Amino acid sequence: MRTEAILLGILAVACAAFAGEPPALEVAVPDVAVSVGDRVPVRVVARGGEDLMWGELQVAEDDKKSWEVVDGPHELAGARPPAWELVLAPMDIGEITLPAFNAVVRDAGGETREISVTDRPAVTVASVLPPDEDVQPAALRDPLGVSGFPWEWVLPAAAPALALALALTWWGRRRRLINVSSAPLPAPFDELDSMLVELERRVGREPAEGVCDRLAVGMRHYLERRCGEPAEEMTSFELRLLTRKLGWPETTQRGIQGVMGTADRVRFGRFPTDERELRYAIATARETASVLEEHLQPEQEEDAIEEAAG
């Protein structure tokens, strides 16, 4: 009996050794100086649990609003176990702990459980605000390019600029009157599709940043026309919240997130890309808009019926 007990103990230890490490999430941030509003790249890596199926990485809501999600999370292609990248921006100063990350895993038996990051590193954030003033950071918006205004050129350029503005205003009004009488405004999807066809011709012929700029602007313009909300002024994160609030299909939400994520990574993160990824983002934008058109079609038919009855 004692020999059997020893053998059973050895067998249990061997099974535990081959079972592998339990699933966990690890997070890493670059060790660099950070100021309020800076973009901070973050990578979250899954460890262990090779036989598990991992769901999407979720970023917990920050009660203190110390962080804003600028982009992502995006799963890295080919990583097994999976890994994700995202971009955060600190909105407070001092030692700020990263927000909580979690993902749901499913075992071979179909049981699920939630795995969270247990060791969240802290980032030291310096202030860019006046040291003697109690000023809160403003909410994030998309970068506007070079800041400042060349005031020394205002007076010399004022007279010709005013004359040019008046001429352009007159010409624009006249052209709008002609266009209204001859060609109606294209439908939102038709307008987007025309822009996407033009972008497909530009892939490989101009820098990826330019293609992604036009893709992001065109997608925001289309969404603003379809929902009536100021989508052209929203960040990618705000667009994600808007699609959830409107109750749009999950396929549409993921498609918009994927298109804007690709554009933001190239424009702001300076991540390398290739023609295949750009063409995939353009095709995703077209497919996402098609799904949204089908979703909104019943509402349009109801509106048309109500107008006819009225």
C-alpha positions in Angstrom: 0.0 0.0 0.0 2.8 2.4 0.8 4.5 1.7 -2.5 1.2 2.4 -4.3 0.8 5.7 -2.5 4.3 6.7 -3.4 3.7 5.8 -7.1 0.4 7.8 -7.1 2.2 10.8 -5.6 4.9 10.6 -8.3 2.3 10.3 -11.0 0.4 13.4 -9.7 3.6 15.5 -9.7 4.4 14.4 -13.2 0.9 15.3 -14.4 1.1 18.7 -12.8 4.5 19.3 -14.5 3.1 18.5 -17.9 -0.1 20.5 -17.4 1.7 23.7 -18.2 1.6 27.0 -16.5 -1.8 28.5 -15.7 -3.2 31.2 -18.1 -2.2 34.7 -17.3 -1.9 38.2 -18.8 1.3 40.2 -18.7 1.5 43.9 -19.7 4.6 45.9 -20.8 5.2 49.6 -21.4 8.3 51.3 -22.7 10.6 52.8 -20.0 10.6 56.4 -21.3 9.7 59.8 -20.0 5.9 60.5 -20.4 3.9 63.8 -20.1 0.2 64.4 -19.9 -1.5 63.6 -23.2 1.5 61.6 -24.7 0.7 58.5 -26.7 2.0 55.5 -24.7 2.2 52.1 -26.6 1.2 49.2 -24.5 1.6 45.5 -25.2 -0.4 42.8 -23.4 0.7 39.2 -23.8 -1.1 36.0 -22.8 0.9 33.3 -21.1 0.2 29.6 -20.6 -3.1 28.0 -21.3 -2.0 26.8 -24.8 -5.1 24.6 -25.0 -7.5 27.5 -24.3 -9.4 29.7 -26.6 -8.9 33.4 -25.8 -11.5 36.1 -26.4 -10.9 39.8 -27.1 -8.8 41.9 -24.7 -11.0 44.3 -22.8 -9.8 47.6 -21.1 -11.7 48.2 -17.8 -13.3 51.6 -17.4 -11.0 54.0 -15.4 -13.0 55.4 -12.5 -10.5 58.3 -12.0 -10.3 58.9 -15.8 -6.5 58.7 -15.5 -6.2 57.1 -19.0 -7.9 57.4 -22.3 -7.7 54.7 -25.0 -6.4 56.3 -28.2 -6.2 53.2 -30.3 -6.9 49.4 -30.0 -6.6 46.9 -28.6 -5.4 45.1 -31.7 -4.4 41.4 -31.7 -1.0 40.7 -33.2 -1.3 38.4 -36.2 0.3 34.9 -35.6 0.9 35.3 -31.9 0.1 32.1 -30.0 -0.9 32.5 -27.2 -2.3 35.8 -28.3 -0.8 39.2 -27.8 -2.4 42.6 -28.2 -1.2 46.2 -28.8 -2.9 49.4 -27.9 -2.2 53.1 -27.4 -3.1 54.9 -24.1 -2.8 58.6 -23.2 -2.3 59.7 -19.5 -4.7 62.4 -18.3 -3.2 62.8 -14.8 0.3 63.4 -13.3 2.4 61.4 -10.9 2.7 57.6 -10.5 -0.3 56.3 -12.5 -1.1 52.7 -12.6 -2.2 51.3 -15.9 -5.9 50.4 -16.3 -7.1 46.9 -15.7 -7.0 44.5 -18.6 -8.9 41.2 -18.9 -9.9 38.5 -21.4 -12.2 35.6 -21.3 -10.8 32.1 -22.0 -12.6 28.9 -22.9 -11.3 25.4 -22.2 -11.9 22.3 -24.3 -15.0 21.5 -22.2 -16.7 24.8 -23.0 -16.3 26.4 -19.6 -15.2 30.0 -19.6 -13.4 32.2 -17.0 -12.0 35.7 -16.9 -8.3 36.3 -16.8 -7.0 39.7 -15.5 -3.7 41.3 -15.4 -2.5 40.9 -11.8 0.7 43.0 -12.0 -0.2 46.4 -13.4 2.9 48.6 -13.8 2.8 52.3 -13.0 4.0 55.1 -15.3 5.5 58.3 -14.1 3.7 61.2 -15.9 5.1 64.7 -15.8 2.9 67.7 -16.3 3.1 70.1 -19.2 0.8 72.6 -17.4 1.9 75.7 -15.6 3.3 74.6 -12.1 1.5 77.3 -10.2 -1.9 76.9 -11.7 -4.5 74.2 -11.0 -5.5 73.3 -14.6 -7.1 70.1 -15.7 -6.0 68.5 -19.0 -8.5 68.8 -21.8 -10.2 65.8 -23.4 -8.3 64.2 -26.2 -9.0 65.0 -29.8 -7.3 63.9 -33.0 -4.0 65.8 -33.7 -4.6 69.0 -35.7 -1.1 69.2 -37.1 1.4 72.0 -36.5 0.2 74.3 -33.7 0.5 78.0 -33.5 -0.4 80.7 -36.0 2.0 83.0 -38.0 0.5 86.3 -36.7 3.3 88.3 -38.4 1.7 87.5 -41.8 -1.8 88.6 -40.9 -1.7 92.2 -42.0 0.3 91.7 -45.3 -2.1 88.9 -46.3 -5.3 90.4 -45.1 -6.3 92.5 -48.1 -5.7 89.9 -50.9 -7.1 87.1 -48.7 -10.3 89.1 -48.1 -10.7 89.7 -51.9 -10.0 86.1 -52.6 -12.5 85.0 -50.0 -15.2 87.1 -51.4 -14.6 85.9 -54.9 -14.6 82.2 -53.8 -17.8 82.8 -51.8 -19.5 84.2 -54.9 -18.2 81.4 -57.1 -19.1 78.7 -54.5 -22.7 79.9 -54.2 -23.1 80.0 -57.9 -21.6 76.6 -58.3 -23.8 75.2 -55.6 -26.9 76.6 -57.3 -25.9 74.9 -60.5 -25.1 71.6 -58.8 -28.4 71.6 -56.9 -30.3 72.1 -60.1 -28.3 69.6 -62.2 -26.9 66.8 -59.9 -28.4 65.8 -56.5 -26.1 64.9 -53.6 -25.2 61.2 -53.9 -26.4 58.8 -51.3 -24.0 58.3 -48.3 -22.9 54.8 -49.4 -22.4 55.8 -53.1 -20.3 58.8 -52.0 -18.2 56.5 -49.7 -17.8 53.8 -52.4 -16.6 56.4 -55.0 -14.0 57.5 -52.5 -12.9 53.9 -51.8 -12.6 53.2 -55.5 -10.3 56.2 -55.9 -8.2 55.1 -52.8 -7.7 51.6 -54.3 -6.1 53.3 -57.3 -3.8 55.2 -55.1 -2.5 52.2 -53.1 1.1 51.7 -54.0 1.3 55.0 -55.8 1.4 57.3 -52.9 2.5 57.1 -49.2 0.4 54.9 -46.9 -0.1 57.9 -44.5 -2.0 59.8 -47.3 -4.2 56.8 -48.1 -5.0 56.3 -44.4 -5.8 60.0 -43.9 -8.3 60.0 -46.7 -9.8 56.6 -45.5 -10.3 57.9 -42.0 -11.8 61.2 -43.1 -14.1 59.5 -45.7 -15.3 56.9 -43.1 -16.1 59.6 -40.5 -18.0 61.7 -43.1 -20.0 58.7 -44.1 -20.9 57.8 -40.5 -21.9 61.4 -39.8 -24.3 61.4 -42.8 -25.8 58.0 -41.7 -26.4 58.8 -38.1 -26.6 62.6 -37.9 -24.0 62.7 -35.1 -20.8 64.8 -35.4 -18.7 61.8 -36.2 -16.2 63.9 -38.2 -15.1 65.5 -34.9 -14.8 62.3 -32.9 -11.8 60.2 -32.0 -11.7 56.5 -32.8 -12.6 55.6 -29.2 -15.6 58.0 -29.3 -16.8 56.4 -32.6 -16.7 53.0 -30.8 -18.9 54.3 -28.0 -21.3 55.9 -30.6 -21.8 52.7 -32.5 -22.6 50.9 -29.3 -25.1 53.6 -28.2 -26.8 53.4 -31.6 -27.2 49.7 -31.3 -25.6 49.0 -34.7 -24.7 45.3 -35.6 -21.6 43.8 -34.0 -20.1 43.2 -37.4 -20.4 47.0 -38.2 -18.9 47.9 -34.8 -15.9 45.6 -35.4 -15.5 46.7 -38.9 -15.4 50.4 -38.0 -12.9 49.7 -35.2 -10.7 47.7 -37.6 -10.6 50.4 -40.3 -10.0 53.3 -37.9 -7.4 51.2 -36.0 -5.4 50.5 -39.2 -5.6 54.2 -40.2 -4.6 55.4 -36.7 -1.7 53.0 -36.4 -0.2 54.3 -39.7 -1.0 58.0 -39.2 -0.1 58.4 -35.5 1.8 55.3 -34.4 4.0 55.2 -37.6 3.6 51.4 -37.8 4.8 49.9 -41.1 2.2 48.6 -43.4 1.9 47.1 -46.9 -0.4 47.2 -49.9 -2.2 44.1 -48.8 -3.2 45.6 -45.4 -4.3 48.9 -47.0 -6.5 47.1 -49.6 -7.9 44.9 -46.8 -8.8 48.1 -44.8 -10.5 49.6 -47.8 -12.5 46.4 -48.5 -13.5 46.2 -44.8 -14.8 49.8 -45.0 -16.9 48.9 -48.0 -18.3 45.7 -46.4 -18.9 47.5 -43.1 -21.0 50.2 -44.8 -22.9 47.5 -46.8 -23.9 45.8 -43.5 -24.9 49.1 -42.0 -27.0 50.0 -45.1 -28.9 46.7 -44.7 -29.4 47.3 -41.0 -30.8 50.8 -41.6 -33.0 49.9 -44.6 -36.1 49.0 -42.5 -35.9 52.4 -40.7 -35.7 54.2 -44.1 -38.7 52.3 -45.4 -40.7 53.2 -42.3 -39.8 56.9 -42.7 -40.9 56.8 -46.3 -44.2 55.2 -45.4 -44.8 57.8 -42.7 -44.0 60.7 -45.1 -46.4 59.2 -47.7 -49.2 58.8 -45.2 -48.7 62.4 -43.8 
